[in-house]
């Protein structure tokens, strides 16, 4: 399927058709796969997202990370730079407030901010991905702009960008734009690419 918007609609409809039990089961399976990966185990600072619209939910994985002494971070829309995000420290029980898209995020505090290049492992949402770990997001470019510095780095690959998705979100081949930032790895409820 070459039309990116049609592919987005199709996969979002598939995600929306899942029951709560199916979504919870898939999220747990994918999270268990991730927590067994060496890169995740070595990571000290983990960033994730708050799931919405049928996305796999990384919250169980974040809770696992917090129990194992890892620092956890969630994205917050950047207040000055349009289309970019900050990452703020999160701990279980912290208050979250809805952003302009209605997605919960931590309350902004300058002292808990972490630049994206200081994250060790970033769990990234996506709409579709292919065998080469190319990612298609929601089309607004927040993650691509936030992690754009990764396109120019040859050796230092921090953070590891880990797409987190249902197995049915994989497509044969995605059309890649010059600004797209590929994932290093994609973890699904069925496998790891």
N, C-alpha and C positions, 0 to 999 in steps of 0.2 A: 504494500500500500504506500503510495508516494505522497499522498496528500496528508501533511502532518496534522492538520486540524481534524480531518476525518478519522485518523488513527487515534488522536486524543479523545474524540467523542466516543469511539467504539470501546476503548479500554476503560474510560471513566464509567461508561454504562455497565461494563462487566463488573467493575469494582463495586458499583452501587447496588448491583443485584445480589451481592453476597449477604448471607445472614450474619448476625452478630457472632454466632458460634463459629461459622466458617472463617470469619475474619480473625477472631481470637485464636483459633487453632493454627491458621496459617502464620500469624504473627509470632506465636510461640515457637513453631517449627523453624522458621527463618532465624529467630533470635538464638535458638539453641545451636544452629549451624554456625552463626557468627561467633558466639562465645567460645567455640572450640578452635577458632583460627588463631595462629601464632601472633599475627599482627595485632589483633584485638587484645589478646592476653598481655602483650608487651606494652600496649598503650597506657599512658597515665592520664591523658586528657581526651575525653570522648565527647563529641558533639552529635546531637540528633535533632529531631523535629517532633512537633506535636501532630499526630496523624489526623487527617480529615478526608472526607470523600472516599472512603473505602481503601485508603492507603494502608499498607502494613503498619502496625503500631509498634514503634521501637521502645515504648515505655517499659515493657518487661526487661528489655536488654539494658536500658538505662538504670533500672532498679538493681539489676545484677551488677552493673559496673559500680554503682554507689556502694553496694554491700562489699565489694572487693577492693575498696579504697581508691577507686578512680575518681578524678574530678569530672563532673558532668556539666555540659553546656548546652543551651538551647539558643536558636537564632532569634534575633530581635531586629525588626526593620530599622535601618539606619535613620536617625532623625534628620541628617543633613544631606547625605549622598543618596540620591534617588536610585532605587533599584539595587541597593547593597544592604548587607546585613552585618550586624555585630553578633558576637556570641557572648552570652552572659552565663555566669555560674548558676547552676540549678542543683538543688538538693530536694529529696522527697519531702513533700509537705509545703514547699515554697508557694507563695501566691503567684498566680498567673492572671494576666489581664488580656482581654481580646485586643488585637491590633485592628487596623482599618479594614482588614479582610475577614475579621471575625475569628482569627486563629489565636489561641492563647499563647502568650509569651511572658517571660519573666519581667518584673518591674525593673526598669533601667537604673542601674547604679554603676557609676564610673569605676569604682574599685573592683568590681567583679567582671569587668570586660576582658575578653581575650581576643587578640587579633587572630584571624583565620589561619595564618601560617604557624601559629603556636599550638594548634590542635594536632594531636597524634592520629586520631581516627575519627572521620566524619561519616556518620550514617546519613545518607542523602536520599530524599524522596525522588520519585520519578514516575513518569506516565508510561514510558516505553524504553526498552533497551535492546541492543543487538548482541551478537556473539563476540564482538570486539569491545564490549563494554561501553559503547557510545550510549549516551543518555539523552532522552527527550523529556523535558520538564513540562510545566504548565504553560510555557510560552512567554513568561514575563522576564526571564533572564536573571533572577536574583542569585541563584547558585552559580551560574556561569560568570557573572560579574564579580561575585565575592571570591571565587576561587580562580579567577583569570590568571593570577600570578603563576599557577601551576603549569600553564602552557609554555612558559619560557624557561622553566627549570629543567635541567638535564640530569642532575645528580640527586639533589635533595628533594625527596618526594613527600614532604610532609605538608598537609596531612594525607594519610591514605584515604582516598575517597571511595566509600563503600555504598554503592546503590543498594537499596532495600526494596524488594518488589515481589509481587505474586508471580508465579511461574508463567502465567498466561500473558504477562506484560512483555514477554520477549517477542520480538519480531525479527524477520529474516535479516533485514539490513535497513538501517536508518540513514536518511540523508543528513550529512554532517555539515554544519555551517562553520565558518572560520572561527567564530567566537565560542563554539561549544567546547566544554571541558569534559573529556571522557572520564569515566570511573576507572579506578585501578582494579576493582573487583565488584561483582554484583552477587548478592546473596538473596536467594528466594526460598520459598517454603519447600522446594524440592531439590535445589542444588546450589552450587557455588561456581561462578564463572571467574 
